[in-house]
Amino acid sequence: MLFLAVSLGFYAENLREGILHKKEVKTQMNSLVADLQTDMILFDSVIDRNTYSTQMADSLIDVLHSDIKNTSAAYFAARSVTANNGYCYTNSKSFDQMKSSGLLRYIKPKKLLDSIGTYYSSFQWLANQTELMRLKLDAIHKGNTLVFDSYVFQQMMNVGLTSFGGKRLIINRPPGNPALLSTDLKDINTVSLNYHYYSTTTKFYKRTSLDLKERASRLIEQIKKEYSFD
């Protein structure tokens, strides 16, 4: 009888802990959905800005090689690129909390747990792409000193706070056709190559961002299905 009582006591305690863990996991999964929705908002903003940024980079390359006298367009495109690039990151607060508290092992089914782990581990790889983008942008900043007048850029960035309200930063187009510091073919080609490498790298980054956005969307649906969220 004593053995039976002890066994029932252990069973009841395990059952109670199991119920508590299920409730706690559901609460954390609800927070995880909110984190993923935040990620998707950021993805939309970054994708939009980077799409515009690469369009401006491609436009600048065309202007420098076919219409170099249109310096207003060159200045506008060059500054629009560096004012509108963006980087993706994740709000992993809920995932980190579940990982540190050991709640991840209570997530069912295993396929869902695998999907969550894959999503967050993808950002480790994305960090390498982000660093590559930063290097390409740094090359642009250094190369621009050969061709573009800093004072013209300064005047173009004389914008109000409302310019920062949307996904893209709206800058001023310079009046007239301000002079370039150099029209030497070697200098022009250096600047053009910098923007070319930036554009191709950023387009690849955009493709990865779109993939992560789709993963986040699918993950939200999986979680809502398994945990009966509204």
N, C-alpha and C positions, 0 to 999 in steps of 0.2 A: 504493500500500500504506500509506503514511504517513497519507494522508487517511482511509482505511478504519479504520486503527487508532485515529486520533483520534476519528472518528465513533463507533466502538464504545465507546471510553472514555467519551465524553459520554453515550451511551445507557445504559451500565452505571451511571454515576453518577446519572443522572436516575431510573433504575429503583430504585436503592438509596434515594435520597431519597424517592421515592414510597412505597416500602414503609415507611420510617420514619415518614413523615407519616401514613399510614393507621393504623399502630400507635398513634401519639401521639393522633390524633383519636379512636380507639376508647377509649383510656384516659380522655381528657377527656370523651367522651360518657357514659362510665360514671359519672364524677363529676357530670355534668350531670343524669343521672337521679336521683342521690342528692339534688342540690340541689332538684329539682322535687318529690321526695317530702317534703322538709323544708317546702317551700312549702305542700303540700297539708295537712300537719299543722297549720300555722299557720292556713290558711284555715278548717279545721274549727273551730278554737278561736275565731277571730274571728267567724265566722258564728253559732256558738252563742251567744256573748256578746252580739252585736248583736241577735240575735233576741229574747233575753231582755230586753235593754235597751229595745227598742222596745215590747215587751209591757208593761213596767212604765211606760213613758212614756204609752202609751194608757190604761193603768189609772189613772194619776194624773190625767189629764185628766177621766176619768169621775168620779173621786172628788171633784175640786175643783168640779165643776159639778152633781153630783147627790147627794153624800153628804159634804159638807164637815165634818160633825161627826165623821166617822171619821178623825180626824187621825193615828191610829197607821198606818192604811193609806196615808195621804198621805205621811207621813214615810218610811215603808218604800219606797214606790214611787219617790219622788223621789231617795232616796239610792242605791237599787239601780241606777237608770239611769246615774248618773255613775260608779258603781263597776264597771260591767260593759261599757263600750264598748271597742271594739278597732279596730286599724288593720292593714291588710294591707301587707306589703312582700315583696320577693323576695330569696332568697339567690342572687345572680348571679355568685358567685366564678368558677365554671368557665366561664361564658359570657364574662365579662370577660377571663379569661386567654386563651381562644381568640381573642378579638377583638384583643387586644394583640399576640399572637404570630403573627397572620396565618393561623391554622389554620382559620378559618371557611370560607375558599375551598375547602378540601378536603372539606367536608361534602357528601355525596351522598345522595339526589338533591336538586335545587334546591328542590323542594317542601318538603322537610324543613327546609332552611336558612331558607326563607321563614317557615315555621311558628314556628321558634325565634325569629327576629327579631321577628315580630309579637307573640309572647308577652311578650318582655322590653320592647318599646316600649310595650305597654299600660300598664305601671306608671308611665310618665311622665304619662299621662292620669289614672290612678288617684290620683296625687299631688295633682291639683287637687281631686278629690272628698274626699280626706283632709283637705286644708286647709279645705274648706267644712264638714266635720264638726266640726273643731276650733273653728271660729268659732261654730257652733251650740251647742256644748258650753260655750264661753266665755260666751255669752249666758245660758245656764241658770245658770251659777255666779253671774253678776252679779245676775240676776233673783231667785234664791233668797234673797238677803239681805232681800228685801221681806217674805217670808212665813215662812221656816223658821228656827228657833232653832239656832244653831251648836252649843250645848252638847248638844242632843238628838242631832244628827248625830255629835258626838264620842263619845257613849256608844254609839251604834249601831255605830261602827267599832272598838269594843273587842273585837277578834276575835283568835283564835290563828293560828299559822302554818298549821295544817291547813286553814283557810278558803281559803288561796291555792293549794291543791293541785289543784283541778279546773279546768274551763274557766270556771266562773263563780265570782265572789267571793261568799261567803255572809256576809251581815251580820246583825246583830241587829235584830229588830223591837222598837220602843220599847214599854215596858209602858204600859197605860192609854191615855189619849188626850192626849198633851202639847199644850199650846196653840200655835196658830200666832201669829206676830208680828202678822199682819194678816189680816182677813177682808174688807177693802175690795174691792169688785168689780173695781176697776181694777187693784189689785195682783194679785188672783187671776187676772185675765185675762192680765196680762203674763206671769206664770209659766206659765200654761196654753199661751199662744201659743209661748213659748220651747220647751216640750216638744213641742208639735205640729210646729214646724219641724224640730226635731232628729229626731223620729220619721220624718217623711217623707224627710228627707235620708238617714238611716241605712238605711231600707228600700231606697232606690235603691242605696246603697253595698253593701248585702248582695247585691242582684241582680248587681252587677258582680263581687263576690267569688265568687259561685257560678259565674259565667261563666269567671272566671280559673281556678277549681279544675277545671272541666271541660276547659279548654284544657290545663292541666298534665297531666291524666290522659291525654288523647289524645296529647299530645306524648311522654309516657313510652312509650306503646304504639308510636308511630311509630319512636322511637329503638331500642327493643328489637327491632322487626321488621327494621330496616335493619342493625343491628350485632350481631344474634344474641346478645343478652344473655339470661341465664336469668331 
